[in-house]
Amino acid sequence: MKRQAKTRAWHFRHVHDPYVRQATEQGYRSRAAFKLMEIDDRDRLLRPGMTVVDLGCAPGSWCQVAAQRLKGQGRILGVDLLPMTELAGVEYIQGDLTEQATLDRIRTALGGSQVDLVLCDMAPNISGVVMADQARSYGLAELALDFACRSLQPGGAFLVKVFQGSGFESYVRSLRSLFEAVQVRKPGASRERSREVYLLARRLRHIDRVVGLE
């Protein structure tokens, strides 16, 4: 009964969410589009001519925003375990980032080119066990950071969703050791009660890349 009550409460909030309505009206695949738009309006991450990789891209709202702001100039590569309906101007790889076969497909698609921006809005399936969910969340964030360090050009940027709580400070320290600037962003489109925040890491330092995507 508690689970059913929580499901009904979530459905009520979702239906009455103004960002959900705006996403539907404006043709975005999810309300998450407004999170990236707000961050990009502030930080000017997306520019024509860039190469962008979007990890955990399905259903595709961040890819939509990136495609609009690159204006047909540059490359966008989306990666997700789930299927994603085709988007104009976006290349898509369906695969598991924990598997070498998926990393090999990304490497082939990039053709040896380094990346200007890595986006990551991944989140685990929520079990309701806080500590376990937090650990899985940071497991994904570590995976995305490893990918960013292997694929970004020196000076590149990385935007990743994390959840405040256990593991947050440690992850921020890791970012600060690898990037020259790290900032916390909480866009208005993030639900007020949610512990999610976005970490924006800019200007990747010159580091010795480990064997993998290079």
N, C-alpha and C positions, 0 to 999 in steps of 0.2 A: 504493500500500500504506500509506503514511504517513497519508493522508487516511482510509482505512478504519479504521486503528488508532485515530486520534483520534475517529472517529465511534463506535466500539465503547466507547472509554473514556468519552466523554460519556454514552452510553446507560447504561452501568453506573452512573455517578455519579447520573444522573437517576433511575433506577429505585430506587436505594437512598437517595435524598435524603429525610430525614425531613419536610421541608417539602412535598415533592411528595406524600408519603403523607397528610399532614395536610390538604392542599388537597383531595385526592380524598375523604377521609373527611368533611370539613366542607362540601363542595359548592362550593368556590371554583374558579374557572376556571384559576388558575395559582398557583404558590407566591409570586408577587409580592404577593399579598394580604397576606401576613404582614409584608412590608416596610412597607407603608403603615400597617398596624395598629400596628406597633411605634413608628413615628415619631409617629403620631397619639396613642398612649397617652402619649408623652413630651411632645409639644408642643401638644396640644389644638387641632388645626387645624380639624377637622370639627365643626360645630355645627348643630343644627336651624335652619332658616330661611335658610341660606346659598344662594348661587348658585355652583356649582362647575363648572369646565370641565376635562375630562380629555383631554389631548392624547396621541395614540398609545394609545388606550384598549383596543384589541383585545388579548386576547380578552374582557376586561371585569372582571378581578378587582378592580382599583382602583375601578371603578364599583360593584361589589358592596359593597365596604367602605363607600364613601361613602353609598350608599343605606341601608345598615344604620344608620349613625351620624347621618344626617340625619332618620331616623325618619319619613319621609314628609312632612317639612316643608322646603320649599326646592326648588331645581332642580339637576339634574345633567345636563350636556350632554357627551356623549362624541364625540370626533372621531378618525377613523383612516382611513388609506388602505385598510386591509383590512376585510372585512366582519365584523360582530359580531352574534352571536345576540341577539335582543331580551331586555332586562332590565326588570323592573318598576321604575317610578320613574326610568328613565333615558331621555333623549332621545338619539338617535344620528344623526350626520352622517357619511356615508362620503365622503371626499374628500381631496385632496392639499393640505396647508397651504401649499405653495409657489404655489398657484394662486389668483388673485383670486376666481374663482368660488366656491371653498370658503369664503374669508373673508367673501364676501357672504352666503352661506347661514348662516354663524355669526351675522353681524350681524343678519340677519332673524330668526333663531331667538331671539336675545336681546332683540329688540325695543327696543333702545336702553338696556337695563339694563346697569349695570356689574356686574362679577364680584367675588366675595369671595375666591376661591381658584382658582388655576390649578395643575393637576397635570400633570407631564410625565414619563413613563417611557419615552419613545421611545429607540430605538437603531437604528443602521443595520444593514443586512445586512453581516455580517462577511466580508471578503475574505481575511483573514490577513496583509495588508500593514499593519503597525502604524501607520505614519504616515498612510496613506490612510484607514484606519478611524477614527483619532483625529480627522482633519480632518472627516470626514463626521459623526462624533458631535457635534462642536462646531458644525457647521453646523446640525444639528437643534436644539441647545440655544440657539443664537442666534435661530433662528426662533421658538422657544417664548418666549424672553425678549421679543422684539419684540411677540409677541401679548400677553403679560402686561402690558407697558407700555401698550399700546393699550386694553386691556379692563378691567384691574383698577380698582376704585375706590381713591381715596387711602386708604392704610392697609391695602390688600389684601396677600395673601401668595402666594408662588410656590414650589413644590417641584419640583425638576428633577433628573433623573439625569444625571451626567457621569462621565467616566473620568479618573482621575489620570494626569498626564503632560503632554505638550506641549499648551499652551492652557489648562491648568487655572487657573494664577495670573491670567492675563489675564481669564478669564471671571469669576473671583471679584471682581476689581477692578471690572469692569463692574457686577456686582450691587451692590457696596457703594456705587457712585456713585448708584444708583437706589433702593435700599432702606435703611432705617435700621439693620437688623440682618441679618447673614448668618451662618449656622451650617452646619457640615458634619455630616452624619449617616451612619453606617455601620450599618444595622440588622443584627441577628444573622442574619436570613434571607438576607442577601447572602453569596454563597459567599466563603470566606476568601481564596481565591486571586484572586478578581476584583478589578480595579482600580476597580470602580464605587463611587461614593459619591453621596449625595444632598445637594444644596445647598438649604437652606431660607432663603428671603429674605422678610422680614416688614416690614410697614409701608412700602408704596410711597410715595415722596416725591411731593409735588405737582410734576409735571413738565408741560411743554407737549407734549401728545400729537400725534404726527405724523398726517397725513391717512391714514386707512385704515379702522379699525373704528368710529371715532366717528361 
